[in-house]
Amino acid sequence: MSKKPHPFDGVDLRAEPHRYTIGRGEYGVFHAEPYKSELLPLWHFRTPEVAREAAAAIFARYEDYREADDFVGMDVARKYIQMGYTRARRYANHQGGIKYNAVGEVRPIHHDAEKAEAATIFADYLGRIMDDPVYKQLKRALQKRP
């Protein structure tokens, strides 16, 4: 059985921003080129120090995209920040980041304070993005387009 290609595969979203859809959560984050190539190398959450550096670097790119009036870049940066939060949170709650056991049941909570702090760092940046009036305005405009 072949895997269905992602709608962003082979698309330069900077050249064709009209092809971008926000999707749910972190949808398309590993397919959104050229942004993936610009942001993925910055994305780390191993320790609070690493998370702080990564979140700041990704947020700086977010601000660059904002300055360039590039909503697609802004939203993909938001997704990497959000993904930093969700992945760090999963590793904070589940040893090795493995949430389910072999039979599909949620494994017991394992608290990792370092990963929880890393998640908090990303959550703070995510809050800044979600509260940004320019982000909100551009997101509404994209959602209203036919």
CNS distance restraints for C-alpha pairs under 8 A (distance, minus, plus):
assign (resid   5 and name CA) (resid   9 and name CA) 6.64 0.50 0.50
assign (resid   6 and name CA) (resid  28 and name CA) 7.64 0.50 0.50
assign (resid   6 and name CA) (resid  31 and name CA) 7.20 0.50 0.50
assign (resid   8 and name CA) (resid  13 and name CA) 7.70 0.50 0.50
assign (resid   8 and name CA) (resid  19 and name CA) 7.60 0.50 0.50
assign (resid   8 and name CA) (resid  20 and name CA) 7.40 0.50 0.50
assign (resid   8 and name CA) (resid  28 and name CA) 7.19 0.50 0.50
assign (resid   8 and name CA) (resid  31 and name CA) 5.69 0.50 0.50
assign (resid   8 and name CA) (resid  32 and name CA) 6.01 0.50 0.50
assign (resid   8 and name CA) (resid  33 and name CA) 7.77 0.50 0.50
assign (resid   9 and name CA) (resid  31 and name CA) 5.88 0.50 0.50
assign (resid   9 and name CA) (resid  32 and name CA) 7.63 0.50 0.50
assign (resid  11 and name CA) (resid  16 and name CA) 7.30 0.50 0.50
assign (resid  11 and name CA) (resid  19 and name CA) 7.96 0.50 0.50
assign (resid  11 and name CA) (resid  32 and name CA) 7.80 0.50 0.50
assign (resid  11 and name CA) (resid  33 and name CA) 6.89 0.50 0.50
assign (resid  12 and name CA) (resid  16 and name CA) 6.03 0.50 0.50
assign (resid  12 and name CA) (resid  17 and name CA) 8.00 0.50 0.50
assign (resid  12 and name CA) (resid  32 and name CA) 7.74 0.50 0.50
assign (resid  12 and name CA) (resid  33 and name CA) 5.58 0.50 0.50
assign (resid  12 and name CA) (resid  34 and name CA) 6.19 0.50 0.50
assign (resid  13 and name CA) (resid  17 and name CA) 4.79 0.50 0.50
assign (resid  13 and name CA) (resid  18 and name CA) 7.79 0.50 0.50
assign (resid  13 and name CA) (resid  19 and name CA) 6.77 0.50 0.50
assign (resid  13 and name CA) (resid  20 and name CA) 6.58 0.50 0.50
assign (resid  13 and name CA) (resid  32 and name CA) 6.64 0.50 0.50
assign (resid  13 and name CA) (resid  33 and name CA) 6.04 0.50 0.50
assign (resid  13 and name CA) (resid  34 and name CA) 6.83 0.50 0.50
assign (resid  13 and name CA) (resid  72 and name CA) 7.36 0.50 0.50
assign (resid  14 and name CA) (resid  33 and name CA) 7.70 0.50 0.50
assign (resid  14 and name CA) (resid  34 and name CA) 6.89 0.50 0.50
assign (resid  14 and name CA) (resid  70 and name CA) 7.99 0.50 0.50
assign (resid  14 and name CA) (resid  72 and name CA) 7.46 0.50 0.50
assign (resid  14 and name CA) (resid  73 and name CA) 7.80 0.50 0.50
assign (resid  16 and name CA) (resid  20 and name CA) 7.79 0.50 0.50
assign (resid  17 and name CA) (resid  72 and name CA) 6.55 0.50 0.50
assign (resid  20 and name CA) (resid  72 and name CA) 6.98 0.50 0.50
assign (resid  22 and name CA) (resid  27 and name CA) 7.25 0.50 0.50
assign (resid  22 and name CA) (resid  75 and name CA) 7.49 0.50 0.50
assign (resid  23 and name CA) (resid  27 and name CA) 5.31 0.50 0.50
assign (resid  23 and name CA) (resid  28 and name CA) 7.55 0.50 0.50
assign (resid  25 and name CA) (resid  79 and name CA) 7.10 0.50 0.50
assign (resid  25 and name CA) (resid  82 and name CA) 7.90 0.50 0.50
assign (resid  26 and name CA) (resid  79 and name CA) 5.10 0.50 0.50
assign (resid  26 and name CA) (resid  80 and name CA) 7.51 0.50 0.50
assign (resid  26 and name CA) (resid  82 and name CA) 7.22 0.50 0.50
assign (resid  26 and name CA) (resid  83 and name CA) 6.58 0.50 0.50
assign (resid  27 and name CA) (resid  79 and name CA) 8.00 0.50 0.50
assign (resid  28 and name CA) (resid  32 and name CA) 6.00 0.50 0.50
assign (resid  29 and name CA) (resid  36 and name CA) 6.70 0.50 0.50
assign (resid  29 and name CA) (resid  76 and name CA) 6.30 0.50 0.50
assign (resid  29 and name CA) (resid  79 and name CA) 6.54 0.50 0.50
assign (resid  29 and name CA) (resid  80 and name CA) 7.17 0.50 0.50
assign (resid  30 and name CA) (resid  36 and name CA) 5.99 0.50 0.50
assign (resid  31 and name CA) (resid  36 and name CA) 6.76 0.50 0.50
assign (resid  32 and name CA) (resid  36 and name CA) 5.53 0.50 0.50
assign (resid  32 and name CA) (resid  76 and name CA) 7.34 0.50 0.50
assign (resid  33 and name CA) (resid  37 and name CA) 6.50 0.50 0.50
assign (resid  34 and name CA) (resid  38 and name CA) 6.58 0.50 0.50
assign (resid  35 and name CA) (resid  39 and name CA) 5.97 0.50 0.50
assign (resid  35 and name CA) (resid  73 and name CA) 6.25 0.50 0.50
assign (resid  35 and name CA) (resid  76 and name CA) 6.83 0.50 0.50
assign (resid  35 and name CA) (resid  77 and name CA) 7.87 0.50 0.50
assign (resid  36 and name CA) (resid  40 and name CA) 5.42 0.50 0.50
assign (resid  36 and name CA) (resid  76 and name CA) 7.84 0.50 0.50
assign (resid  37 and name CA) (resid  41 and name CA) 7.06 0.50 0.50
assign (resid  38 and name CA) (resid  42 and name CA) 7.76 0.50 0.50
assign (resid  39 and name CA) (resid  43 and name CA) 6.58 0.50 0.50
assign (resid  39 and name CA) (resid  58 and name CA) 6.48 0.50 0.50
assign (resid  39 and name CA) (resid  61 and name CA) 7.90 0.50 0.50
assign (resid  39 and name CA) (resid  77 and name CA) 6.96 0.50 0.50
assign (resid  39 and name CA) (resid  80 and name CA) 7.36 0.50 0.50
assign (resid  40 and name CA) (resid  80 and name CA) 7.64 0.50 0.50
assign (resid  42 and name CA) (resid  54 and name CA) 5.48 0.50 0.50
assign (resid  42 and name CA) (resid  57 and name CA) 6.65 0.50 0.50
assign (resid  42 and name CA) (resid  58 and name CA) 6.54 0.50 0.50
assign (resid  43 and name CA) (resid  54 and name CA) 5.51 0.50 0.50
assign (resid  43 and name CA) (resid  55 and name CA) 7.42 0.50 0.50
assign (resid  43 and name CA) (resid  58 and name CA) 7.40 0.50 0.50
assign (resid  43 and name CA) (resid  80 and name CA) 6.95 0.50 0.50
assign (resid  43 and name CA) (resid  84 and name CA) 7.09 0.50 0.50
assign (resid  44 and name CA) (resid  50 and name CA) 6.38 0.50 0.50
assign (resid  44 and name CA) (resid  51 and name CA) 5.89 0.50 0.50
assign (resid  44 and name CA) (resid  54 and name CA) 5.82 0.50 0.50
assign (resid  44 and name CA) (resid  84 and name CA) 7.12 0.50 0.50
assign (resid  45 and name CA) (resid  50 and name CA) 5.86 0.50 0.50
assign (resid  45 and name CA) (resid  51 and name CA) 4.38 0.50 0.50
assign (resid  45 and name CA) (resid  54 and name CA) 7.35 0.50 0.50
assign (resid  45 and name CA) (resid  84 and name CA) 6.29 0.50 0.50
assign (resid  45 and name CA) (resid  87 and name CA) 7.94 0.50 0.50
assign (resid  45 and name CA) (resid  88 and name CA) 6.15 0.50 0.50
assign (resid  45 and name CA) (resid 115 and name CA) 7.46 0.50 0.50
assign (resid  45 and name CA) (resid 118 and name CA) 6.10 0.50 0.50
assign (resid  45 and name CA) (resid 119 and name CA) 7.83 0.50 0.50
assign (resid  46 and name CA) (resid  50 and name CA) 6.19 0.50 0.50
assign (resid  46 and name CA) (resid  51 and name CA) 6.72 0.50 0.50
assign (resid  46 and name CA) (resid  88 and name CA) 7.77 0.50 0.50
assign (resid  46 and name CA) (resid 115 and name CA) 7.02 0.50 0.50
assign (resid  46 and name CA) (resid 118 and name CA) 7.61 0.50 0.50
assign (resid  47 and name CA) (resid  51 and name CA) 6.00 0.50 0.50
assign (resid  47 and name CA) (resid 114 and name CA) 5.99 0.50 0.50
assign (resid  47 and name CA) (resid 115 and name CA) 6.39 0.50 0.50
assign (resid  47 and name CA) (resid 118 and name CA) 6.17 0.50 0.50
assign (resid  48 and name CA) (resid  52 and name CA) 5.93 0.50 0.50
assign (resid  48 and name CA) (resid 114 and name CA) 6.19 0.50 0.50
assign (resid  48 and name CA) (resid 115 and name CA) 7.01 0.50 0.50
assign (resid  48 and name CA) (resid 117 and name CA) 5.87 0.50 0.50
assign (resid  48 and name CA) (resid 118 and name CA) 4.43 0.50 0.50
assign (resid  48 and name CA) (resid 121 and name CA) 7.42 0.50 0.50
assign (resid  49 and name CA) (resid  53 and name CA) 6.34 0.50 0.50
assign (resid  49 and name CA) (resid 118 and name CA) 7.84 0.50 0.50
assign (resid  50 and name CA) (resid  54 and name CA) 6.07 0.50 0.50
assign (resid  51 and name CA) (resid  55 and name CA) 5.83 0.50 0.50
assign (resid  51 and name CA) (resid  84 and name CA) 7.84 0.50 0.50
assign (resid  51 and name CA) (resid 118 and name CA) 5.39 0.50 0.50
assign (resid  51 and name CA) (resid 119 and name CA) 7.97 0.50 0.50
assign (resid  51 and name CA) (resid 121 and name CA) 6.79 0.50 0.50
assign (resid  51 and name CA) (resid 122 and name CA) 7.16 0.50 0.50
assign (resid  52 and name CA) (resid  56 and name CA) 6.08 0.50 0.50
assign (resid  52 and name CA) (resid 118 and name CA) 7.26 0.50 0.50
assign (resid  52 and name CA) (resid 121 and name CA) 6.20 0.50 0.50
assign (resid  52 and name CA) (resid 122 and name CA) 7.65 0.50 0.50
assign (resid  53 and name CA) (resid  57 and name CA) 6.15 0.50 0.50
assign (resid  54 and name CA) (resid  58 and name CA) 6.12 0.50 0.50
assign (resid  55 and name CA) (resid  59 and name CA) 5.95 0.50 0.50
assign (resid  55 and name CA) (resid  81 and name CA) 6.40 0.50 0.50
assign (resid  55 and name CA) (resid  84 and name CA) 7.85 0.50 0.50
assign (resid  55 and name CA) (resid 121 and name CA) 7.31 0.50 0.50
assign (resid  55 and name CA) (resid 122 and name CA) 5.95 0.50 0.50
assign (resid  55 and name CA) (resid 125 and name CA) 6.92 0.50 0.50
assign (resid  56 and name CA) (resid  60 and name CA) 6.06 0.50 0.50
assign (resid  56 and name CA) (resid 125 and name CA) 7.94 0.50 0.50
assign (resid  57 and name CA) (resid  61 and name CA) 6.46 0.50 0.50
assign (resid  58 and name CA) (resid  62 and name CA) 6.23 0.50 0.50
assign (resid  58 and name CA) (resid  77 and name CA) 6.24 0.50 0.50
assign (resid  58 and name CA) (resid  80 and name CA) 7.55 0.50 0.50
assign (resid  58 and name CA) (resid  81 and name CA) 7.07 0.50 0.50
assign (resid  59 and name CA) (resid  63 and name CA) 6.23 0.50 0.50
assign (resid  59 and name CA) (resid  77 and name CA) 7.06 0.50 0.50
assign (resid  59 and name CA) (resid  81 and name CA) 7.75 0.50 0.50
assign (resid  59 and name CA) (resid 125 and name CA) 7.13 0.50 0.50
assign (resid  60 and name CA) (resid  64 and name CA) 6.30 0.50 0.50
assign (resid  61 and name CA) (resid  65 and name CA) 6.17 0.50 0.50
assign (resid  61 and name CA) (resid  74 and name CA) 7.97 0.50 0.50
assign (resid  61 and name CA) (resid  77 and name CA) 7.14 0.50 0.50
assign (resid  62 and name CA) (resid  66 and name CA) 6.09 0.50 0.50
assign (resid  62 and name CA) (resid  73 and name CA) 6.83 0.50 0.50
assign (resid  62 and name CA) (resid  74 and name CA) 4.97 0.50 0.50
assign (resid  62 and name CA) (resid  77 and name CA) 5.56 0.50 0.50
assign (resid  62 and name CA) (resid  78 and name CA) 7.38 0.50 0.50
assign (resid  63 and name CA) (resid  67 and name CA) 6.07 0.50 0.50
assign (resid  63 and name CA) (resid  74 and name CA) 7.55 0.50 0.50
assign (resid  64 and name CA) (resid  68 and name CA) 6.28 0.50 0.50
assign (resid  65 and name CA) (resid  69 and name CA) 6.15 0.50 0.50
assign (resid  65 and name CA) (resid  70 and name CA) 4.95 0.50 0.50
assign (resid  65 and name CA) (resid  71 and name CA) 6.96 0.50 0.50
assign (resid  65 and name CA) (resid  73 and name CA) 5.52 0.50 0.50
assign (resid  65 and name CA) (resid  74 and name CA) 5.55 0.50 0.50
assign (resid  66 and name CA) (resid  70 and name CA) 5.81 0.50 0.50
assign (resid  66 and name CA) (resid  71 and name CA) 6.80 0.50 0.50
assign (resid  66 and name CA) (resid  73 and name CA) 7.93 0.50 0.50
assign (resid  66 and name CA) (resid  74 and name CA) 6.17 0.50 0.50
assign (resid  66 and name CA) (resid 134 and name CA) 7.86 0.50 0.50
assign (resid  66 and name CA) (resid 135 and name CA) 7.92 0.50 0.50
assign (resid  70 and name CA) (resid  74 and name CA) 6.34 0.50 0.50
assign (resid  71 and name CA) (resid  75 and name CA) 6.00 0.50 0.50
assign (resid  71 and name CA) (resid 135 and name CA) 7.30 0.50 0.50
assign (resid  71 and name CA) (resid 138 and name CA) 6.36 0.50 0.50
assign (resid  71 and name CA) (resid 139 and name CA) 7.44 0.50 0.50
assign (resid  72 and name CA) (resid  76 and name CA) 6.13 0.50 0.50
assign (resid  73 and name CA) (resid  77 and name CA) 6.05 0.50 0.50
assign (resid  74 and name CA) (resid  78 and name CA) 6.17 0.50 0.50
assign (resid  74 and name CA) (resid 135 and name CA) 7.45 0.50 0.50
assign (resid  75 and name CA) (resid  79 and name CA) 6.21 0.50 0.50
assign (resid  76 and name CA) (resid  80 and name CA) 6.41 0.50 0.50
assign (resid  77 and name CA) (resid  81 and name CA) 6.29 0.50 0.50
assign (resid  78 and name CA) (resid  82 and name CA) 6.03 0.50 0.50
assign (resid  78 and name CA) (resid 126 and name CA) 6.68 0.50 0.50
assign (resid  78 and name CA) (resid 129 and name CA) 6.82 0.50 0.50
assign (resid  79 and name CA) (resid  83 and name CA) 5.88 0.50 0.50
assign (resid  80 and name CA) (resid  84 and name CA) 6.08 0.50 0.50
assign (resid  81 and name CA) (resid  85 and name CA) 6.48 0.50 0.50
assign (resid  81 and name CA) (resid 122 and name CA) 5.81 0.50 0.50
assign (resid  81 and name CA) (resid 123 and name CA) 7.72 0.50 0.50
assign (resid  81 and name CA) (resid 125 and name CA) 7.02 0.50 0.50
assign (resid  81 and name CA) (resid 126 and name CA) 6.03 0.50 0.50
assign (resid  82 and name CA) (resid  86 and name CA) 6.23 0.50 0.50
assign (resid  82 and name CA) (resid 122 and name CA) 6.92 0.50 0.50
assign (resid  82 and name CA) (resid 123 and name CA) 7.22 0.50 0.50
assign (resid  82 and name CA) (resid 126 and name CA) 6.18 0.50 0.50
assign (resid  83 and name CA) (resid  87 and name CA) 5.85 0.50 0.50
assign (resid  84 and name CA) (resid  88 and name CA) 5.95 0.50 0.50
assign (resid  84 and name CA) (resid 119 and name CA) 6.78 0.50 0.50
assign (resid  84 and name CA) (resid 122 and name CA) 5.94 0.50 0.50
assign (resid  85 and name CA) (resid  89 and name CA) 5.95 0.50 0.50
assign (resid  85 and name CA) (resid 118 and name CA) 7.43 0.50 0.50
assign (resid  85 and name CA) (resid 119 and name CA) 4.45 0.50 0.50
assign (resid  85 and name CA) (resid 120 and name CA) 7.04 0.50 0.50
assign (resid  85 and name CA) (resid 121 and name CA) 7.74 0.50 0.50
assign (resid  85 and name CA) (resid 122 and name CA) 5.01 0.50 0.50
assign (resid  85 and name CA) (resid 123 and name CA) 5.75 0.50 0.50
assign (resid  86 and name CA) (resid  90 and name CA) 6.13 0.50 0.50
assign (resid  86 and name CA) (resid 119 and name CA) 7.09 0.50 0.50
assign (resid  87 and name CA) (resid  91 and name CA) 6.28 0.50 0.50
assign (resid  87 and name CA) (resid  97 and name CA) 7.66 0.50 0.50
assign (resid  87 and name CA) (resid 119 and name CA) 7.76 0.50 0.50
assign (resid  88 and name CA) (resid  92 and name CA) 6.02 0.50 0.50
assign (resid  88 and name CA) (resid 115 and name CA) 5.28 0.50 0.50
assign (resid  88 and name CA) (resid 116 and name CA) 6.59 0.50 0.50
assign (resid  88 and name CA) (resid 118 and name CA) 6.17 0.50 0.50
assign (resid  88 and name CA) (resid 119 and name CA) 4.95 0.50 0.50
assign (resid  89 and name CA) (resid  93 and name CA) 6.20 0.50 0.50
assign (resid  89 and name CA) (resid 115 and name CA) 6.56 0.50 0.50
assign (resid  89 and name CA) (resid 116 and name CA) 5.86 0.50 0.50
assign (resid  89 and name CA) (resid 119 and name CA) 5.40 0.50 0.50
assign (resid  90 and name CA) (resid  94 and name CA) 5.87 0.50 0.50
assign (resid  90 and name CA) (resid  97 and name CA) 5.42 0.50 0.50
assign (resid  90 and name CA) (resid  98 and name CA) 7.79 0.50 0.50
assign (resid  90 and name CA) (resid  99 and name CA) 7.26 0.50 0.50
assign (resid  91 and name CA) (resid  95 and name CA) 6.01 0.50 0.50
assign (resid  91 and name CA) (resid  96 and name CA) 6.03 0.50 0.50
assign (resid  91 and name CA) (resid  97 and name CA) 4.14 0.50 0.50
assign (resid  91 and name CA) (resid  98 and name CA) 7.61 0.50 0.50
assign (resid  91 and name CA) (resid 112 and name CA) 7.27 0.50 0.50
assign (resid  91 and name CA) (resid 115 and name CA) 6.25 0.50 0.50
assign (resid  92 and name CA) (resid  97 and name CA) 7.58 0.50 0.50
assign (resid  92 and name CA) (resid 110 and name CA) 6.96 0.50 0.50
assign (resid  92 and name CA) (resid 111 and name CA) 5.40 0.50 0.50
assign (resid  92 and name CA) (resid 112 and name CA) 4.46 0.50 0.50
assign (resid  92 and name CA) (resid 113 and name CA) 6.63 0.50 0.50
assign (resid  92 and name CA) (resid 114 and name CA) 7.39 0.50 0.50
assign (resid  92 and name CA) (resid 115 and name CA) 4.71 0.50 0.50
assign (resid  92 and name CA) (resid 116 and name CA) 5.10 0.50 0.50
assign (resid  93 and name CA) (resid  97 and name CA) 7.51 0.50 0.50
assign (resid  93 and name CA) (resid 109 and name CA) 5.18 0.50 0.50
assign (resid  93 and name CA) (resid 110 and name CA) 5.00 0.50 0.50
assign (resid  93 and name CA) (resid 111 and name CA) 5.12 0.50 0.50
assign (resid  93 and name CA) (resid 112 and name CA) 6.66 0.50 0.50
assign (resid  94 and name CA) (resid  98 and name CA) 5.75 0.50 0.50
assign (resid  94 and name CA) (resid  99 and name CA) 5.65 0.50 0.50
assign (resid  94 and name CA) (resid 107 and name CA) 7.10 0.50 0.50
assign (resid  94 and name CA) (resid 108 and name CA) 7.25 0.50 0.50
assign (resid  94 and name CA) (resid 109 and name CA) 5.60 0.50 0.50
assign (resid  94 and name CA) (resid 110 and name CA) 5.07 0.50 0.50
assign (resid  94 and name CA) (resid 111 and name CA) 7.14 0.50 0.50
assign (resid  95 and name CA) (resid 110 and name CA) 5.86 0.50 0.50
assign (resid  95 and name CA) (resid 111 and name CA) 7.95 0.50 0.50
assign (resid  95 and name CA) (resid 112 and name CA) 7.84 0.50 0.50
assign (resid  98 and name CA) (resid 107 and name CA) 7.74 0.50 0.50
assign (resid  99 and name CA) (resid 106 and name CA) 5.62 0.50 0.50
assign (resid  99 and name CA) (resid 107 and name CA) 5.61 0.50 0.50
assign (resid 100 and name CA) (resid 104 and name CA) 5.24 0.50 0.50
assign (resid 100 and name CA) (resid 105 and name CA) 5.22 0.50 0.50
assign (resid 100 and name CA) (resid 106 and name CA) 4.45 0.50 0.50
assign (resid 100 and name CA) (resid 107 and name CA) 5.30 0.50 0.50
assign (resid 101 and name CA) (resid 105 and name CA) 5.49 0.50 0.50
assign (resid 101 and name CA) (resid 106 and name CA) 6.36 0.50 0.50
assign (resid 101 and name CA) (resid 107 and name CA) 5.82 0.50 0.50
assign (resid 111 and name CA) (resid 116 and name CA) 7.86 0.50 0.50
assign (resid 112 and name CA) (resid 116 and name CA) 6.23 0.50 0.50
assign (resid 113 and name CA) (resid 117 and name CA) 6.15 0.50 0.50
assign (resid 114 and name CA) (resid 118 and name CA) 6.30 0.50 0.50
assign (resid 115 and name CA) (resid 119 and name CA) 6.13 0.50 0.50
assign (resid 116 and name CA) (resid 120 and name CA) 6.29 0.50 0.50
assign (resid 117 and name CA) (resid 121 and name CA) 6.37 0.50 0.50
assign (resid 118 and name CA) (resid 122 and name CA) 6.56 0.50 0.50
assign (resid 119 and name CA) (resid 123 and name CA) 6.06 0.50 0.50
assign (resid 120 and name CA) (resid 124 and name CA) 6.18 0.50 0.50
assign (resid 121 and name CA) (resid 125 and name CA) 6.72 0.50 0.50
assign (resid 122 and name CA) (resid 126 and name CA) 6.11 0.50 0.50
assign (resid 123 and name CA) (resid 127 and name CA) 6.11 0.50 0.50
assign (resid 124 and name CA) (resid 128 and name CA) 6.49 0.50 0.50
assign (resid 125 and name CA) (resid 129 and name CA) 6.42 0.50 0.50
assign (resid 126 and name CA) (resid 130 and name CA) 6.14 0.50 0.50
assign (resid 127 and name CA) (resid 131 and name CA) 6.04 0.50 0.50
assign (resid 128 and name CA) (resid 132 and name CA) 6.19 0.50 0.50
assign (resid 129 and name CA) (resid 135 and name CA) 6.93 0.50 0.50
assign (resid 130 and name CA) (resid 135 and name CA) 7.11 0.50 0.50
assign (resid 130 and name CA) (resid 136 and name CA) 7.14 0.50 0.50
assign (resid 131 and name CA) (resid 135 and name CA) 7.83 0.50 0.50
assign (resid 131 and name CA) (resid 136 and name CA) 7.46 0.50 0.50
assign (resid 132 and name CA) (resid 136 and name CA) 6.32 0.50 0.50
assign (resid 133 and name CA) (resid 137 and name CA) 6.08 0.50 0.50
assign (resid 134 and name CA) (resid 138 and name CA) 6.14 0.50 0.50
assign (resid 135 and name CA) (resid 139 and name CA) 5.96 0.50 0.50
assign (resid 136 and name CA) (resid 140 and name CA) 6.19 0.50 0.50
assign (resid 137 and name CA) (resid 141 and name CA) 6.30 0.50 0.50
assign (resid 138 and name CA) (resid 142 and name CA) 6.24 0.50 0.50
assign (resid 139 and name CA) (resid 143 and name CA) 6.19 0.50 0.50
assign (resid 140 and name CA) (resid 144 and name CA) 6.19 0.50 0.50
assign (resid 141 and name CA) (resid 145 and name CA) 6.48 0.50 0.50
